[in-house]
Amino acid sequence: MKAKDIKSTLTYDDKVIEKIVGHALEKVSGLLAVNGGFFSNIKNNLVNSDSVRDGVSVEVGSKEVAVDLDIVVEYGKDIPAIVESIKAIVFQNVDSMTHLRVVEVNVNVVDIRTKEEHEAASVTVQDRLTDAASATSQFVAEQADKVKETVSKTTDNNETVE
């Protein structure tokens, strides 16, 4: 018996195709983000979680895939050209890795931002807390040094009195 004569099935979990699409989209110029919606954005702003699946939804059949995306594009860029790039790279990556045929790529542009606006919005609450904790730690260390200095001076003055 040869390997090709053995019966088998191959299926893909939605999350596998979502990851393939998410990683492929990292290469698209002018695409700032794939938006996972309100709750996903809250999660991403609380912790440094940048899941490649956020904002990517797929329907996977036995031979075909449909992809839905919510995206944020860079201000001033040609949006239809970005969508064409998205379609091409999604088709190529899904096909080469799974041999599934991409039959739909539906794109919803949910926001448009400058690079500066996007970078400012990408600072997470966790980053802000880390910065605040660092500043607080430095302040406490400075205050502790002042207390040590004061105690040392007081101790030196008290040693001379008997």
N, C-alpha and C positions, 0 to 999 in steps of 0.2 A: 504494500500500500504506500502511495506517495502522499506527501503533505497536502498537495492540492486536492486529493480525493477525500480528505477528512472534512466532514461537515462542521461549519462554524458560523457564528454570527458576530458581528462587530457593531457595537452601538457606542454613542458618545453622550455623556451627561451634558446638559445644557451648559454647566459651568466650564467645561473643557473648551467648548466653542467660544464662550464668552471671554475666556482668558486668551485664546488665540487672537480673537478680534481686538481685545484690549491692548495686547502687546503690539500688534500690527499698527494700531492707531498712533502709537508713540512716535512713529516715523513720519507722520503727516505734517508738513509745513503749514503754518497758519491755524492749526487746531490747538487751542490752548488747553482744553479739558473736555472730558466726557463727563457729563453731569449726571450723578446718580439720584437726583431729586432731593427734596428738603431734608429728610431724615438721614440720608446718606451723607449729605453735606455737613450736617451737624456732627455726625460721627467723625468725619474726616477733619473737622475743625477742633474736635476735642482731643483727638490723638493723631499721631502721625501715621494714619492709615490711608494709603493711597492704593486701594484695591483696583487692579486693572479691570475688574468686572463691573465697577460702578458705572451706571449709565448705559450699559450694554445689555440688551435683552435679545434672546434668540428663541426660535422655534426650530427644533431639530427633528427631521424625519429620517427615514431609512437611507435616503439618497440625496436629500435637499435640505438647505438651511435658509431661513429668513432671519434678517438682522434688523433690529430697531435701535437707534442711537439718539440720545439727547446730547448735543454738543455746545461748547462755547468756542467761538472763533475770534481770531485777532482782528481788531478794528482796522479797516482799510484794506483787508485782503479780499480776494475774489472768492466769494462763498461757493458759487457753482463749481469753480475749479477745485476747491477743497473737497467738495462732495464727490467729484469725479475721482480724485486721488484716493479718498476713503473707499469708494466702491472698488477701485482697482486693487488696492492693497489688501482689502478684506477678501476679495475673490481669490487672489493669488495665494495668500497664507492659508485660508481654509482649504482650498483645493489641494495645495501641495502637501499639507499635513494630514488631511483626512480623506481626500478624494470625494468629499461631498460637494455638491453643486450649490453655489450661492444663487438663489433665485430672486431674492429681494434684499435691498439695503435701504431702509427707510430712515431718513435723517431729519431730526427736528432741531433747529437752531434755537436754543433756549436763552442765549445771552451773547453779547459781543462786548469785548473789553480790549483796552490797550494792554501791552505787555506789562506796563507798570501797574495798572489796576489789578491785573491777574496776580502778579507777584505779591502785591500788598494783601490781596484777599487770601493768598496761600499761606500766610503766617497763621499758624494754628494757635489755639488756646494753650496747648501744651508748650509751644515755644514761648508764649508770653509768660506762662507760669515759671518756666525754667529761668527766664531772664529775671523775673521778679525775685525768685528764690536766690539767685546768684547775687543780686544787688542787696537783698536782705542779709545774706550771709556775710557779705563784705562789710556792711554797716555794723553788724553785731561784733565782728572781729575787731573793728576799729574802736568800738565802745569798750570792749573787753580790755584792749590795750591801754585805753585811758584810765580805766579802773585800776589795772595793775600798777600803772605809773603813779597814780594817786596814793594807793596803798603803800607802795614802796617808799614814797616820800614821807608819808605819815609814820611809817615804821622807823625810818632813819631818824626822824625828829624825836620820836619817843625813846629811842635807845640812849640818847644823850641825857635824858632826864632820869634821875634816880633818887 
